[in-house]
Amino acid sequence: DSGSARASPEQYDIQYLTPVEIGTPPQTLNLDVDSGSSDLWVFSTEMPASSVKGQAQYDPSKSSTAKRVQDATWNITYGDNSYSEGIVYKDVVNVGGVSFDAQAVEAATAVSQTFTTDANDDGLLGLAFSTINTVQPSQEKTFFDNVASELDAALWTADLKYHKSGCYDFGVIDDSKYTGQITYTDVDSSDGFWMFDVSGYGIGNNTFQSTSFQGIADTGTTLAMLPAQVVKAYYKQVRGAKLDNSQGGYVFPCQANLPSFVYGVGNARYEIPGQYINYAPVDNDGTTCFGGIQSDAGIGFAILGDILLKSAFVVFDASENVPRLGFAKK
Ligand SMILES: Cc1cc(CN)n(C)n1
């Protein structure tokens, strides 16, 4: 079995939303596919109406296949301090044609303001490793872990795009979506993430620096959070750039001509076009813009979010004993 689902960007590519069918008859919710977490949770009819502002809600009472997981609860806080919690059902979940009939669907009973204010985002679909799923007292499996054995290949791929819709594919590598070779690198999943070594970096046409650093491939994080020294060196090349703590990071004049950012995977080199690194304006007149590359200070590892991932075709491969990530140009 294999399947393919759309990944449609919200404004500024802050996140990408994917239609997911849940229950019988199917209820379609648009979820943020997140390789940096491992809970599939949804806005639901179990939460106060005051915290729902336009989102679709999963209604288990309208699904003939929904089964409550007695006494199971969950709660999760993300890197941006957004939060959700709730109870658990098992139900049919179908993503791009790949279906599992007893997927843990974590129905929210409460969410933080950040989620309430994003009318288009109906929840998250976590694709990190099941070891960090938050359901208690018994941990649940991610959708990918549940379907892996029925897929033609135990892998999924991300083809995110700049200000355009892309795809998440399950069980198949679509060779029409990339050019050249796929370069693979081993993943250390001991913290539950798709963590790997970035073999170095280059700024624009400057010499590539072979100083490696660890990072996680995280489709649910908007920006690329990189080592402070790397980030400092990048913005040194941008006239008028400055670290503005009131904005929470580096900003620069929106008209700035941004250098590209090159990152290494093994011996391969991939480039994020400068244009991708102008994330969004911070003011109404669009004079000052917020950088798509920011510091990972305080996190403990780099976070390779959408700003970086959209520059490549990425394979999340769990088909061998050691999981691995594949990167290809496109
Ligand atoms: C909701 C959400 C998901 C993620 C990435 N794992 N963040 C930072 N916020």
The ligand as an SDF file (V2000), in Angstrom:
LIG
                    3D

  9  9  0  0  0  0  0  0  0  0999 V2000
    2.4400   23.0950   17.3000 C   0  0  0  0  0  0  0  0  0  0  0  0
    3.9040   22.9580   17.1070 C   0  0  0  0  0  0  0  0  0  0  0  0
    4.6010   21.8750   16.5530 C   0  0  0  0  0  0  0  0  0  0  0  0
    5.9430   22.2230   16.6010 C   0  0  0  0  0  0  0  0  0  0  0  0
    7.1170   21.4290   16.1000 C   0  0  0  0  0  0  0  0  0  0  0  0
    7.1950   20.1060   16.5780 N   0  0  0  0  0  0  0  0  0  0  0  0
    6.0310   23.4550   17.1580 N   0  0  0  0  0  0  0  0  0  0  0  0
    7.2320   24.2430   17.4020 C   0  0  0  0  0  0  0  0  0  0  0  0
    4.7730   23.9130   17.4650 N   0  0  0  0  0  0  0  0  0  0  0  0
  1  2  1  0
  2  3  1  0
  2  9  2  0
  3  4  2  0
  4  5  1  0
  4  7  1  0
  5  6  1  0
  7  8  1  0
  7  9  1  0
M  END
$$$$
